[in-house]
Amino acid sequence: MKKVLAVLALAAGLVPRPALAQSSIVSQIAGDKAASEKFYFSLKLGLNVSYLTGAEAGTERSGGFNVGLSAFIRLSGRWSLAPEITPFSRKGLSGIPFTATGDPALDAAFADPAASSLDLRYTDVPVLVKYRRGRFHLGAGPVVSFLSGASERFRADLDDGEDLRYKRDVSDRFRKTDVGLACEASWTITRPRGGTGLVLHVRYMAGLINVLRAGEPGGPLRNSVIQAYLSFPFIR
């Protein structure tokens, strides 16, 4: 969490100095209100469709949720800065092969699993610069992600109709920090007079580094994520 707060503090420092001259950040951006058309927060909620480029043939994309909080900082008439924190961002892939555990009964049951996945749980901290044209925004910027956990999950269908499930923690195989780039297009669905309404976002995030720790077999593996989500501004 300390790393996340440090990144958000750095994001605030990216606001150009001329925009802050002879004024504090709060008074320049938001005036005497906690939220205004120049500065406000939004709740975001949506879906991830992710993959790890460089993974074995036969693996497939995986789905999951993303939930977080973003800030809007207007820099000029059309340009804005949008730092975010997404504490719940699931990534990974599905259709992974089962690796033998040495337990004959377990290995036999999961030799051909009915379903399997690698789940990577991250906290994402993107900082996007956005350009507005009417109701549309285009944005791009860096993303730093902090791994909170990684696990492999397997499900086997038994002859008696029961499901057998197996999960193992593989967090020690993956780096704690990932770095990437994000690009986004968004559209304001509703725009009440004098405020900002519901916004639909479509974003692509590409990892730039190998997520596996040094010395781990396989790879290099890099995160590749498509996000679709709605944001709900705390301003009307």
DATAQUI-V558524 format. One record per backbone hydrogen bond with DSSP energy under -0.5 kcal/mol. CO is the residue of the C=O (numbers start at 1). NH is the residue of the N-H. E is the energy in kcal/mol with one decimal. If there is no record, write none. Layout:
((CO & NH & E) (CO & NH & E))
//
This chain:
((1 & 5 & -2.4) (2 & 6 & -2.0) (3 & 7 & -2.1) (4 & 8 & -2.2) (5 & 9 & -2.1) (6 & 10 & -1.9) (7 & 11 & -2.2) (8 & 12 & -1.9) (9 & 13 & -1.2) (11 & 14 & -1.6) (12 & 15 & -1.2) (16 & 19 & -0.7) (16 & 20 & -0.5) (17 & 20 & -1.6) (17 & 21 & -0.5) (18 & 21 & -0.9) (20 & 23 & -1.5) (24 & 28 & -2.3) (25 & 29 & -2.3) (26 & 30 & -2.6) (26 & 31 & -0.9) (30 & 33 & -1.6) (38 & 74 & -2.7) (39 & 36 & -2.8) (40 & 72 & -3.0) (41 & 234 & -3.3) (42 & 70 & -2.6) (43 & 232 & -2.9) (44 & 68 & -2.1) (45 & 230 & -2.5) (46 & 66 & -2.0) (47 & 228 & -2.0) (48 & 64 & -1.7) (49 & 226 & -2.7) (50 & 62 & -2.5) (51 & 53 & -0.6) (51 & 224 & -2.2) (52 & 55 & -1.6) (53 & 222 & -1.6) (56 & 59 & -1.5) (60 & 94 & -2.7) (62 & 50 & -3.1) (64 & 48 & -3.7) (65 & 90 & -1.7) (66 & 46 & -2.3) (67 & 88 & -1.5) (68 & 44 & -2.5) (69 & 85 & -2.6) (70 & 42 & -2.6) (72 & 40 & -1.4) (73 & 81 & -3.0) (78 & 132 & -2.4) (79 & 75 & -2.3) (79 & 76 & -2.0) (80 & 130 & -2.8) (81 & 73 & -2.3) (82 & 128 & -1.9) (83 & 71 & -2.4) (85 & 69 & -2.8) (85 & 87 & -0.5) (86 & 124 & -2.2) (87 & 89 & -0.6) (88 & 67 & -1.8) (89 & 122 & -2.5) (91 & 120 & -2.8) (93 & 118 & -3.2) (94 & 60 & -3.1) (102 & 104 & -0.7) (103 & 107 & -3.2) (104 & 108 & -1.9) (105 & 109 & -1.7) (106 & 110 & -1.9) (108 & 111 & -0.7) (110 & 113 & -0.8) (115 & 155 & -2.7) (116 & 95 & -2.6) (117 & 119 & -0.6) (117 & 153 & -2.6) (118 & 93 & -1.5) (118 & 120 & -0.6) (119 & 121 & -0.5) (119 & 151 & -2.1) (120 & 91 & -3.2) (120 & 122 & -0.6) (121 & 148 & -3.4) (121 & 149 & -1.2) (122 & 89 & -1.5) (122 & 124 & -0.5) (123 & 146 & -2.4) (124 & 86 & -3.0) (125 & 144 & -1.5) (126 & 84 & -2.2) (127 & 142 & -0.5) (128 & 82 & -3.0) (128 & 130 & -0.5) (129 & 140 & -1.7) (130 & 80 & -2.1) (131 & 138 & -2.2) (133 & 136 & -1.9) (135 & 188 & -2.2) (136 & 133 & -3.1) (137 & 186 & -2.3) (138 & 131 & -3.0) (139 & 184 & -2.7) (140 & 129 & -2.6) (141 & 182 & -2.8) (142 & 127 & -2.3) (143 & 180 & -2.6) (144 & 125 & -2.3) (145 & 147 & -0.5) (145 & 178 & -2.8) (146 & 123 & -2.0) (149 & 121 & -3.0) (150 & 170 & -2.2) (150 & 171 & -0.6) (151 & 119 & -3.0) (152 & 168 & -2.2) (153 & 117 & -2.1) (154 & 166 & -2.5) (155 & 114 & -2.1) (155 & 115 & -1.6) (156 & 158 & -0.7) (156 & 164 & -2.9) (158 & 161 & -1.7) (162 & 158 & -2.8) (164 & 156 & -2.9) (166 & 154 & -2.7) (168 & 152 & -2.6) (170 & 173 & -1.9) (171 & 174 & -1.6) (173 & 213 & -2.6) (176 & 147 & -2.7) (178 & 145 & -2.9) (179 & 208 & -3.2) (179 & 209 & -0.7) (180 & 143 & -2.5) (181 & 206 & -2.7) (182 & 141 & -2.1) (183 & 204 & -2.6) (184 & 139 & -2.5) (185 & 202 & -2.5) (186 & 137 & -2.3) (187 & 189 & -0.8) (187 & 200 & -2.7) (190 & 197 & -0.7) (192 & 195 & -2.0) (198 & 189 & -2.1) (198 & 190 & -1.2) (199 & 231 & -2.3) (200 & 187 & -2.4) (201 & 229 & -1.9) (202 & 185 & -2.3) (203 & 227 & -3.1) (204 & 183 & -2.1) (205 & 207 & -0.5) (205 & 225 & -2.7) (206 & 181 & -2.1) (211 & 175 & -3.2) (213 & 216 & -1.9) (221 & 211 & -2.9) (222 & 53 & -2.3) (223 & 207 & -3.5) (224 & 51 & -2.0) (225 & 205 & -3.0) (226 & 49 & -2.6) (227 & 203 & -2.8) (228 & 47 & -2.7) (229 & 201 & -2.9) (230 & 45 & -2.3) (231 & 199 & -1.9) (231 & 233 & -0.6) (232 & 43 & -1.8) (233 & 235 & -0.9))
//
